[in-house]
């Protein structure tokens, strides 16, 4: 019973100021860039989740020194071409799709075959979407069922520049190609559907040879070979994906407010904020500033008594892809029918999240209409769960399904039993601690 969360009480009114943990996307990328830098890099507020620790374990396999202290992390890089390749290396990406995909680009020049494995969830995800473009550089990839992990990579001494059209809005695939291109003679060109741009911003901050031309629906990215990467000292801002749980907790609670400090509000990550404000939320950015290319702010949220349905524009999907389960909760509490489309990418996450979004709402008593790519949610602001018993289990250790279910239990009522509590260690180990702090 240790890994089960029980709740049968709605949260009381609260007015709090909180901090959430470091941004996972930036934490992973800081570790990888620092491992390729010449010399010592230091980061504060590095996320200490299973995903980030898996990245640290991985770079150590290639001879990179890491000093993980209580308050900071130091990495001593050996340069862009400084990984020590040995025979029979096995990388375990565990649950991290970001690690699994980005590391393949970095290893494009490996001298020996390297095996990449992951946990049960990651092993079911599509890796062909990244090995297809990487194979154009000259790498050779053998995948289970031509799509899944485990995977064996054989690198190339002379990776060739490529032209790549990234159609799905996958920042992981785009970033993997960028890392490979930095080791390639010539210019690699990427036409990419808009997605998170943390890798590009870090490249620009480090003055690497990259140009980005932003167009209406795509980015045109050009990358040339570089010879060295400077060390990167970084105070990692808080993760908006982690903050999003408390944004929705506040929004759906009674007469409450919250301020979440020092959050990364990168324009490619605030789709949820835009969507919720269109639905009648009151979410404001305060104390906005720039930090090493990223936009940072404090986020202020107040409860909302009147929320309205939305026909959600697809152009906002990529900026909210990790937050749609929470958006679905808000839609359920809103008056009218909300419609979300072109969300097939949700089912490429740790679990089939689009299906889980419908399942959670159905268990609560809300009507949904689901296809492979779309969902309609019939909102019912007056639905009272009373003592309704709700069981959420067997969701392939998906941290966002667990945390979204906790937020639902605290705002909609009912008696909840939510399994896989340890899944939060993937991205937000302190999640329940923050919840307890808000309830005090």
The 8 nearest C-alpha neighbors of each residue, nearest first, counted from 0:
[[1, 3, 2, 4, 418, 419, 5, 420],
 [2, 0, 3, 420, 4, 421, 419, 418],
 [1, 3, 420, 419, 0, 421, 418, 4],
 [2, 4, 418, 0, 417, 1, 420, 419],
 [3, 5, 417, 416, 420, 418, 2, 6],
 [6, 4, 416, 415, 3, 417, 7, 414],
 [5, 7, 415, 414, 8, 408, 4, 416],
 [8, 6, 414, 413, 415, 412, 9, 5],
 [9, 7, 6, 412, 10, 409, 413, 408],
 [10, 8, 409, 412, 410, 11, 411, 7],
 [9, 11, 409, 8, 410, 12, 438, 252],
 [12, 10, 13, 9, 438, 253, 252, 255],
 [11, 13, 255, 253, 254, 10, 252, 14],
 [14, 12, 255, 15, 11, 256, 437, 438],
 [15, 13, 256, 257, 255, 12, 16, 437],
 [14, 16, 257, 13, 17, 258, 437, 256],
 [15, 17, 258, 257, 259, 18, 14, 260],
 [16, 18, 259, 258, 15, 260, 19, 257],
 [19, 17, 260, 259, 20, 16, 237, 261],
 [18, 20, 237, 242, 241, 17, 21, 238],
 [19, 21, 237, 46, 238, 22, 18, 427],
 [22, 20, 237, 46, 44, 238, 45, 236],
 [238, 21, 23, 237, 25, 24, 26, 236],
 [22, 24, 26, 25, 27, 46, 21, 238],
 [25, 23, 27, 26, 22, 28, 197, 97],
 [24, 26, 28, 22, 23, 27, 29, 197],
 [27, 25, 23, 29, 28, 24, 45, 22],
 [28, 26, 30, 24, 25, 29, 51, 23],
 [27, 29, 25, 31, 30, 26, 32, 24],
 [30, 28, 26, 32, 31, 27, 25, 33],
 [29, 31, 33, 27, 28, 32, 34, 26],
 [30, 32, 28, 34, 33, 29, 27, 35],
 [33, 31, 35, 29, 34, 30, 28, 36],
 [34, 32, 36, 30, 35, 31, 29, 76],
 [33, 35, 76, 31, 32, 36, 30, 63],
 [36, 34, 79, 78, 32, 33, 76, 77],
 [37, 35, 228, 78, 76, 33, 230, 229],
 [36, 38, 78, 76, 77, 229, 230, 228],
 [39, 37, 76, 75, 230, 36, 77, 40],
 [38, 40, 75, 74, 230, 76, 73, 41],
 [41, 39, 230, 231, 232, 74, 73, 33],
 [40, 42, 73, 232, 72, 233, 74, 39],
 [43, 41, 233, 72, 71, 234, 232, 45],
 [42, 44, 71, 234, 45, 235, 233, 70],
 [45, 43, 235, 21, 234, 46, 42, 71],
 [46, 44, 43, 21, 26, 235, 47, 42],
 [45, 47, 21, 48, 20, 26, 44, 23],
 [48, 46, 45, 51, 52, 49, 428, 50],
 [47, 49, 426, 425, 51, 50, 424, 46],
 [48, 50, 425, 52, 51, 424, 53, 47],
 [51, 49, 53, 95, 48, 425, 52, 94],
 [50, 52, 54, 53, 48, 49, 27, 47],
 [51, 53, 55, 49, 54, 50, 48, 56],
 [52, 54, 56, 50, 51, 55, 49, 92],
 [55, 53, 57, 51, 52, 56, 98, 58],
 [54, 56, 52, 57, 53, 58, 59, 51],
 [57, 55, 53, 59, 54, 58, 52, 60],
 [56, 58, 54, 55, 60, 59, 90, 53],
 [59, 57, 60, 61, 55, 63, 56, 54],
 [58, 60, 63, 62, 61, 56, 57, 64],
 [59, 61, 58, 57, 62, 56, 63, 88],
 [62, 60, 83, 82, 59, 58, 63, 84],
 [61, 63, 59, 60, 83, 82, 64, 58],
 [62, 64, 59, 58, 61, 76, 34, 75],
 [65, 63, 75, 74, 59, 62, 66, 76],
 [66, 64, 74, 73, 67, 75, 63, 59],
 [67, 65, 73, 72, 68, 74, 64, 71],
 [66, 68, 72, 65, 73, 71, 69, 70],
 [69, 67, 71, 70, 72, 66, 73, 65],
 [68, 70, 71, 67, 72, 43, 66, 44],
 [71, 69, 68, 43, 72, 44, 67, 45],
 [72, 70, 43, 68, 42, 69, 67, 44],
 [71, 73, 67, 42, 41, 68, 66, 43],
 [74, 72, 41, 66, 40, 65, 67, 39],
 [73, 75, 65, 40, 39, 64, 76, 33],
 [76, 74, 39, 38, 64, 63, 40, 65],
 [75, 77, 34, 36, 38, 37, 35, 78],
 [76, 78, 81, 37, 35, 36, 38, 75],
 [79, 77, 37, 36, 35, 81, 80, 76],
 [78, 80, 35, 81, 227, 36, 228, 226],
 [79, 81, 78, 82, 35, 77, 182, 226],
 [82, 80, 77, 78, 79, 83, 35, 76],
 [81, 83, 61, 80, 84, 62, 77, 63],
 [84, 82, 61, 62, 81, 85, 60, 63],
 [83, 85, 82, 61, 109, 110, 111, 86],
 [86, 84, 88, 83, 111, 87, 110, 61],
 [85, 87, 88, 111, 84, 112, 113, 110],
 [86, 88, 89, 113, 85, 112, 114, 111],
 [89, 87, 113, 86, 85, 114, 90, 60],
 [88, 90, 114, 115, 113, 87, 91, 116],
 [91, 89, 115, 57, 114, 92, 116, 88],
 [90, 92, 116, 117, 93, 115, 89, 53],
 [91, 93, 117, 99, 95, 98, 94, 53],
 [92, 94, 117, 118, 91, 95, 53, 121],
 [95, 93, 121, 118, 92, 117, 96, 50],
 [96, 94, 50, 97, 98, 92, 93, 99],
 [95, 97, 99, 98, 100, 94, 121, 92],
 [98, 96, 95, 100, 99, 171, 101, 27],
 [99, 97, 95, 101, 96, 100, 102, 92],
 [100, 98, 96, 92, 97, 102, 101, 95],
 [99, 101, 97, 103, 98, 102, 96, 171],
 [102, 100, 175, 98, 103, 104, 97, 99],
 [101, 103, 105, 104, 100, 98, 99, 106],
 [104, 102, 106, 101, 105, 100, 107, 175],
 [105, 103, 175, 179, 178, 107, 102, 106],
 [104, 106, 102, 178, 103, 179, 107, 101],
 [107, 105, 103, 109, 108, 104, 102, 154],
 [106, 108, 154, 104, 105, 109, 179, 138],
 [109, 107, 154, 155, 106, 156, 110, 158],
 [110, 108, 154, 106, 111, 107, 84, 153],
 [109, 111, 154, 84, 108, 112, 155, 153],
 [110, 112, 109, 86, 153, 113, 85, 84],
 [113, 111, 153, 152, 151, 114, 110, 86],
 [114, 112, 152, 88, 151, 89, 111, 87],
 [113, 115, 151, 89, 150, 90, 152, 88],
 [116, 114, 90, 150, 149, 89, 91, 151],
 [117, 115, 149, 91, 148, 90, 92, 114],
 [118, 116, 93, 92, 91, 121, 122, 94],
 [117, 119, 93, 121, 120, 94, 122, 116],
 [118, 120, 122, 121, 117, 123, 395, 94],
 [119, 121, 122, 118, 123, 349, 395, 94],
 [122, 120, 124, 123, 118, 94, 117, 119],
 [123, 121, 148, 119, 120, 117, 124, 147],
 [124, 122, 121, 120, 147, 119, 125, 148],
 [123, 125, 121, 122, 347, 147, 126, 120],
 [124, 126, 146, 127, 147, 128, 123, 347],
 [127, 125, 128, 146, 129, 147, 130, 124],
 [128, 126, 146, 130, 129, 125, 131, 145],
 [127, 129, 126, 131, 130, 125, 172, 132],
 [130, 128, 172, 127, 131, 126, 132, 133],
 [129, 131, 133, 127, 132, 134, 128, 126],
 [132, 130, 134, 129, 133, 127, 128, 135],
 [133, 131, 135, 134, 130, 129, 163, 176],
 [134, 132, 130, 135, 136, 131, 138, 129],
 [133, 135, 138, 137, 136, 131, 132, 130],
 [134, 136, 133, 137, 132, 161, 131, 138],
 [137, 135, 159, 158, 134, 133, 138, 160],
 [138, 136, 134, 135, 158, 155, 139, 159],
 [137, 139, 134, 154, 155, 153, 136, 107],
 [138, 140, 153, 152, 134, 154, 137, 141],
 [141, 139, 152, 151, 142, 153, 138, 130],
 [140, 142, 151, 150, 152, 139, 143, 145],
 [143, 141, 150, 145, 146, 147, 148, 144],
 [142, 144, 147, 145, 148, 149, 146, 150],
 [143, 145, 146, 142, 147, 148, 141, 149],
 [146, 144, 142, 143, 147, 141, 127, 126],
 [147, 145, 127, 144, 126, 125, 142, 143],
 [148, 146, 143, 142, 126, 125, 122, 123],
 [149, 147, 122, 150, 143, 116, 142, 117],
 [148, 150, 116, 115, 143, 142, 147, 122],
 [149, 151, 142, 148, 115, 141, 114, 152],
 [150, 152, 114, 141, 113, 140, 115, 112],
 [153, 151, 140, 113, 112, 139, 154, 114],
 [152, 154, 112, 139, 138, 111, 140, 113],
 [155, 153, 109, 138, 108, 107, 110, 152],
 [154, 156, 108, 157, 138, 137, 158, 107],
 [157, 155, 108, 158, 154, 110, 109, 107],
 [156, 158, 155, 159, 183, 108, 137, 184],
 [157, 159, 136, 183, 137, 155, 156, 160],
 [158, 160, 136, 183, 157, 161, 184, 137],
 [161, 159, 187, 185, 186, 183, 136, 180],
 [162, 160, 187, 163, 159, 136, 188, 135],
 [161, 163, 188, 187, 189, 164, 160, 190],
 [164, 162, 189, 190, 165, 161, 188, 132],
 [163, 165, 190, 191, 189, 166, 162, 192],
 [164, 166, 191, 167, 192, 190, 163, 168],
 [167, 165, 192, 168, 164, 191, 169, 190],
 [168, 166, 169, 165, 192, 344, 191, 193],
 [167, 169, 192, 194, 193, 166, 170, 317],
 [168, 170, 171, 172, 167, 194, 173, 165],
 [171, 169, 173, 195, 194, 172, 174, 168],
 [170, 172, 174, 169, 173, 97, 100, 175],
 [171, 173, 175, 129, 174, 169, 170, 176],
 [172, 174, 170, 176, 171, 175, 177, 169],
 [175, 173, 177, 171, 176, 172, 170, 198],
 [174, 176, 101, 104, 172, 178, 177, 173],
 [175, 177, 179, 173, 174, 178, 104, 180],
 [178, 176, 174, 180, 175, 179, 173, 181],
 [179, 177, 104, 175, 105, 181, 180, 176],
 [178, 180, 104, 176, 177, 181, 105, 182],
 [181, 179, 183, 177, 182, 178, 187, 176],
 [180, 182, 224, 178, 179, 225, 183, 223],
 [183, 181, 180, 224, 179, 225, 184, 158],
 [184, 182, 180, 224, 158, 181, 160, 159],
 [185, 183, 224, 160, 159, 182, 186, 223],
 [184, 186, 160, 223, 183, 224, 187, 159],
 [187, 185, 223, 222, 160, 188, 221, 184],
 [186, 188, 160, 161, 222, 221, 162, 180],
 [189, 187, 221, 162, 220, 163, 186, 161],
 [190, 188, 163, 220, 219, 164, 191, 162],
 [189, 191, 219, 164, 218, 165, 163, 220],
 [192, 190, 165, 218, 217, 164, 189, 193],
 [191, 193, 217, 168, 166, 165, 216, 194],
 [194, 192, 217, 168, 191, 216, 218, 195],
 [193, 195, 168, 170, 317, 267, 196, 169],
 [196, 194, 267, 170, 197, 268, 193, 318],
 [195, 197, 199, 198, 194, 200, 267, 170],
 [198, 196, 200, 199, 195, 201, 25, 24],
 [199, 197, 201, 200, 196, 174, 202, 28],
 [198, 200, 202, 196, 201, 197, 203, 209],
 [201, 199, 203, 197, 202, 198, 292, 204],
 [200, 202, 204, 198, 203, 199, 205, 197],
 [203, 201, 199, 205, 207, 200, 204, 206],
 [202, 204, 206, 200, 205, 201, 207, 199],
 [203, 205, 201, 206, 202, 200, 291, 292],
 [204, 206, 202, 203, 207, 201, 229, 228],
 [207, 205, 203, 204, 202, 208, 209, 201],
 [206, 208, 202, 205, 209, 203, 225, 228],
 [209, 207, 223, 222, 206, 225, 210, 224],
 [210, 208, 222, 221, 207, 223, 211, 203],
 [211, 209, 221, 220, 212, 222, 208, 219],
 [212, 210, 220, 219, 213, 218, 221, 209],
 [213, 211, 219, 218, 214, 220, 210, 221],
 [214, 212, 218, 211, 219, 217, 215, 216],
 [213, 215, 217, 218, 216, 212, 219, 193],
 [214, 216, 217, 213, 218, 193, 192, 212],
 [217, 215, 214, 193, 192, 218, 314, 213],
 [218, 216, 192, 193, 214, 191, 215, 190],
 [219, 217, 213, 191, 214, 212, 190, 220],
 [218, 220, 190, 212, 211, 189, 213, 191],
 [221, 219, 211, 189, 210, 188, 218, 190],
 [220, 222, 188, 210, 209, 187, 189, 186],
 [223, 221, 209, 187, 186, 208, 180, 188],
 [222, 224, 186, 208, 185, 181, 225, 187],
 [223, 225, 181, 183, 182, 184, 180, 185],
 [226, 224, 181, 227, 223, 208, 182, 207],
 [225, 227, 224, 79, 228, 182, 181, 78],
 [226, 228, 225, 79, 78, 229, 36, 37],
 [229, 227, 36, 37, 230, 79, 35, 78],
 [228, 230, 36, 37, 231, 205, 227, 38],
 [231, 229, 40, 36, 39, 38, 37, 33],
 [232, 230, 40, 233, 33, 229, 41, 29],
 [233, 231, 41, 40, 42, 230, 234, 43],
 [234, 232, 42, 235, 231, 43, 41, 29],
 [235, 233, 43, 42, 44, 236, 232, 45],
 [234, 236, 44, 21, 233, 45, 43, 22],
 [237, 235, 21, 263, 262, 261, 22, 234],
 [236, 238, 21, 262, 22, 20, 19, 263],
 [22, 237, 239, 241, 240, 21, 262, 263],
 [240, 238, 242, 241, 243, 262, 263, 237],
 [239, 241, 243, 238, 242, 322, 321, 244],
 [242, 240, 238, 239, 243, 244, 19, 427],
 [241, 243, 239, 240, 244, 245, 238, 19],
 [244, 242, 246, 240, 241, 245, 239, 247],
 [245, 243, 247, 246, 242, 241, 248, 406],
 [246, 244, 248, 247, 243, 242, 249, 241],
 [245, 247, 243, 249, 244, 248, 250, 300],
 [246, 248, 250, 249, 245, 244, 251, 243],
 [249, 247, 245, 246, 251, 250, 406, 244],
 [250, 248, 252, 247, 246, 251, 302, 255],
 [249, 251, 302, 247, 303, 248, 252, 301],
 [250, 252, 249, 248, 410, 247, 302, 303],
 [253, 251, 249, 250, 410, 302, 248, 255],
 [252, 254, 255, 12, 302, 251, 11, 249],
 [255, 253, 302, 12, 252, 256, 301, 13],
 [256, 254, 13, 12, 302, 253, 14, 301],
 [257, 255, 301, 14, 300, 249, 302, 13],
 [256, 258, 15, 300, 14, 16, 299, 259],
 [257, 259, 299, 16, 298, 260, 17, 15],
 [260, 258, 17, 298, 297, 18, 16, 257],
 [259, 261, 297, 18, 262, 258, 17, 298],
 [260, 262, 297, 296, 237, 236, 295, 263],
 [263, 261, 237, 296, 295, 236, 260, 239],
 [262, 264, 295, 236, 265, 237, 294, 239],
 [265, 263, 294, 295, 262, 266, 269, 268],
 [264, 266, 294, 268, 267, 263, 293, 269],
 [267, 265, 268, 269, 264, 318, 294, 270],
 [266, 268, 318, 195, 265, 269, 194, 196],
 [269, 267, 318, 265, 266, 270, 319, 264],
 [270, 268, 272, 271, 266, 318, 267, 264],
 [269, 271, 318, 319, 273, 315, 272, 268],
 [270, 272, 319, 274, 269, 273, 275, 322],
 [273, 271, 275, 269, 270, 274, 276, 282],
 [272, 274, 270, 276, 271, 275, 277, 269],
 [273, 275, 271, 277, 272, 276, 270, 278],
 [276, 274, 278, 272, 277, 280, 273, 271],
 [275, 277, 280, 279, 278, 273, 274, 272],
 [276, 278, 274, 275, 279, 273, 280, 309],
 [279, 277, 307, 275, 276, 306, 280, 308],
 [278, 280, 306, 276, 277, 307, 275, 281],
 [281, 279, 276, 275, 278, 303, 282, 306],
 [282, 280, 301, 300, 276, 283, 279, 303],
 [281, 283, 300, 299, 280, 276, 298, 272],
 [284, 282, 299, 298, 285, 281, 300, 297],
 [285, 283, 298, 297, 296, 299, 287, 286],
 [284, 286, 297, 287, 296, 298, 283, 299],
 [285, 287, 296, 297, 288, 284, 295, 261],
 [288, 286, 296, 285, 295, 284, 294, 297],
 [287, 289, 295, 294, 296, 286, 290, 293],
 [290, 288, 294, 293, 295, 292, 291, 287],
 [289, 291, 293, 292, 294, 288, 295, 236],
 [292, 290, 293, 204, 289, 201, 200, 233],
 [291, 293, 290, 200, 289, 204, 294, 201],
 [292, 294, 290, 289, 291, 265, 295, 263],
 [295, 293, 289, 265, 264, 263, 288, 290],
 [294, 296, 263, 288, 264, 262, 287, 289],
 [297, 295, 287, 261, 262, 286, 285, 284],
 [296, 298, 260, 285, 261, 259, 284, 262],
 [299, 297, 284, 259, 258, 283, 285, 296],
 [298, 300, 258, 283, 282, 257, 284, 259],
 [301, 299, 282, 257, 256, 281, 246, 258],
 [302, 300, 256, 281, 255, 250, 249, 303],
 [303, 301, 250, 255, 249, 254, 252, 251],
 [302, 304, 250, 305, 280, 301, 306, 251],
 [305, 303, 306, 302, 253, 251, 250, 254],
 [306, 304, 303, 307, 279, 333, 334, 280],
 [305, 307, 333, 279, 278, 334, 304, 303],
 [308, 306, 333, 278, 334, 279, 305, 309],
 [307, 309, 337, 335, 333, 336, 334, 330],
 [310, 308, 337, 311, 278, 338, 307, 336],
 [311, 309, 338, 337, 339, 312, 308, 336],
 [310, 312, 339, 309, 338, 313, 274, 340],
 [313, 311, 314, 315, 310, 316, 339, 340],
 [314, 312, 316, 315, 311, 340, 341, 339],
 [313, 315, 312, 316, 317, 216, 318, 311],
 [316, 314, 313, 270, 318, 317, 312, 319],
 [317, 315, 313, 319, 318, 314, 320, 270],
 [316, 318, 320, 319, 194, 315, 168, 314],
 [319, 317, 270, 268, 267, 316, 315, 269],
 [320, 318, 270, 271, 322, 316, 317, 321],
 [319, 321, 317, 322, 316, 318, 323, 345],
 [322, 320, 319, 323, 240, 324, 399, 345],
 [321, 323, 319, 325, 320, 324, 326, 271],
 [324, 322, 326, 325, 320, 321, 327, 319],
 [323, 325, 327, 356, 326, 322, 403, 328],
 [326, 324, 328, 323, 327, 322, 403, 329],
 [325, 327, 323, 329, 328, 324, 330, 322],
 [326, 328, 330, 324, 325, 329, 323, 331],
 [329, 327, 331, 325, 326, 330, 332, 324],
 [328, 330, 332, 326, 331, 327, 333, 325],
 [329, 331, 327, 333, 332, 328, 378, 308],
 [332, 330, 378, 328, 329, 333, 379, 327],
 [333, 331, 380, 329, 330, 378, 379, 328],
 [334, 332, 306, 307, 330, 378, 331, 308],
 [333, 335, 307, 378, 308, 379, 380, 306],
 [336, 334, 308, 378, 377, 333, 337, 307],
 [335, 337, 377, 376, 308, 378, 375, 338],
 [338, 336, 309, 308, 376, 375, 310, 330],
 [337, 339, 375, 310, 374, 311, 309, 376],
 [338, 340, 311, 374, 373, 310, 375, 337],
 [339, 341, 373, 342, 372, 313, 374, 338],
 [342, 340, 372, 343, 373, 313, 339, 344],
 [343, 341, 372, 344, 340, 345, 373, 353],
 [342, 344, 372, 345, 346, 341, 371, 347],
 [343, 345, 347, 342, 346, 348, 167, 341],
 [346, 344, 343, 352, 347, 353, 342, 348],
 [345, 351, 347, 352, 344, 348, 343, 353],
 [348, 346, 344, 345, 124, 351, 349, 350],
 [347, 349, 350, 346, 345, 351, 352, 124],
 [350, 348, 397, 120, 121, 347, 351, 395],
 [349, 351, 348, 352, 395, 397, 346, 394],
 [352, 346, 350, 354, 353, 355, 348, 347],
 [353, 351, 355, 346, 354, 345, 350, 356],
 [352, 354, 356, 355, 345, 351, 346, 357],
 [355, 353, 357, 352, 356, 351, 358, 346],
 [356, 354, 352, 358, 357, 353, 359, 351],
 [355, 357, 353, 354, 324, 359, 358, 352],
 [356, 358, 360, 354, 355, 359, 361, 367],
 [357, 359, 355, 361, 360, 356, 362, 354],
 [360, 358, 362, 356, 361, 357, 355, 363],
 [359, 361, 363, 365, 357, 362, 358, 364],
 [362, 360, 364, 358, 365, 363, 359, 357],
 [361, 363, 359, 360, 364, 358, 389, 365],
 [364, 362, 360, 361, 365, 359, 389, 384],
 [363, 365, 361, 362, 360, 366, 382, 384],
 [366, 364, 361, 360, 363, 367, 377, 331],
 [365, 367, 377, 361, 376, 364, 368, 360],
 [368, 366, 376, 375, 377, 357, 369, 365],
 [369, 367, 375, 374, 376, 366, 370, 357],
 [368, 370, 374, 373, 367, 375, 371, 357],
 [369, 371, 373, 372, 374, 368, 354, 353],
 [370, 372, 343, 373, 369, 342, 353, 354],
 [371, 373, 343, 342, 341, 370, 340, 374],
 [374, 372, 340, 370, 339, 369, 342, 341],
 [373, 375, 369, 339, 368, 338, 370, 376],
 [374, 376, 338, 368, 367, 337, 339, 369],
 [377, 375, 367, 337, 336, 378, 331, 366],
 [376, 378, 336, 366, 367, 335, 331, 375],
 [377, 379, 331, 333, 334, 335, 332, 336],
 [378, 380, 381, 382, 332, 331, 334, 333],
 [381, 379, 332, 333, 382, 334, 378, 331],
 [380, 382, 379, 383, 332, 378, 334, 333],
 [381, 383, 379, 380, 384, 364, 332, 365],
 [384, 382, 385, 381, 411, 412, 413, 380],
 [383, 385, 413, 387, 412, 386, 382, 411],
 [386, 384, 413, 383, 387, 412, 414, 411],
 [387, 385, 413, 414, 384, 388, 412, 7],
 [388, 386, 413, 384, 385, 414, 389, 363],
 [389, 387, 414, 415, 413, 386, 390, 416],
 [388, 390, 415, 414, 416, 362, 387, 391],
 [389, 391, 416, 415, 417, 392, 388, 362],
 [392, 390, 417, 418, 416, 389, 393, 359],
 [393, 391, 418, 394, 417, 390, 419, 416],
 [394, 392, 395, 391, 418, 396, 419, 397],
 [393, 395, 396, 392, 397, 350, 400, 391],
 [396, 394, 397, 393, 350, 120, 349, 119],
 [395, 397, 422, 394, 419, 398, 120, 349],
 [398, 396, 400, 349, 395, 399, 394, 350],
 [399, 397, 422, 423, 401, 400, 396, 402],
 [400, 398, 402, 401, 397, 403, 324, 423],
 [399, 401, 403, 397, 398, 402, 404, 394],
 [402, 400, 398, 404, 399, 403, 405, 397],
 [401, 403, 405, 399, 404, 400, 398, 406],
 [404, 402, 406, 400, 405, 401, 399, 325],
 [403, 405, 407, 401, 402, 406, 400, 408],
 [404, 406, 402, 408, 407, 403, 409, 401],
 [405, 407, 403, 409, 404, 408, 248, 410],
 [408, 406, 404, 410, 405, 409, 411, 403],
 [409, 407, 405, 412, 406, 410, 411, 404],
 [408, 410, 9, 406, 10, 407, 412, 411],
 [409, 411, 407, 9, 408, 252, 412, 251],
 [412, 410, 407, 408, 409, 384, 413, 9],
 [413, 411, 9, 408, 384, 410, 409, 8],
 [412, 414, 386, 387, 384, 385, 7, 388],
 [415, 413, 7, 388, 386, 6, 387, 389],
 [416, 414, 389, 6, 5, 388, 390, 7],
 [415, 417, 5, 390, 4, 391, 389, 3],
 [418, 416, 391, 4, 3, 390, 392, 415],
 [417, 419, 3, 392, 420, 2, 391, 4],
 [420, 418, 2, 421, 422, 396, 3, 417],
 [419, 421, 2, 422, 3, 418, 4, 423],
 [420, 422, 419, 423, 424, 2, 396, 398],
 [423, 421, 398, 396, 424, 420, 419, 425],
 [424, 422, 398, 427, 428, 425, 421, 426],
 [425, 423, 428, 422, 48, 426, 49, 427],
 [424, 426, 49, 423, 48, 50, 422, 427],
 [425, 427, 48, 424, 423, 428, 50, 23],
 [426, 428, 423, 429, 430, 424, 48, 425],
 [427, 429, 424, 423, 430, 48, 426, 425],
 [430, 428, 432, 427, 431, 433, 20, 423],
 [431, 429, 433, 432, 427, 428, 434, 423],
 [430, 432, 434, 433, 429, 435, 428, 436],
 [433, 431, 435, 429, 434, 430, 436, 428],
 [432, 434, 436, 430, 431, 435, 437, 429],
 [433, 435, 431, 437, 432, 436, 438, 430],
 [436, 434, 438, 432, 433, 437, 431, 439],
 [437, 435, 433, 439, 434, 438, 432, 17],
 [436, 438, 434, 435, 439, 433, 15, 13],
 [437, 439, 435, 436, 434, 10, 11, 13],
 [438, 436, 437, 435, 13, 434, 11, 15]]
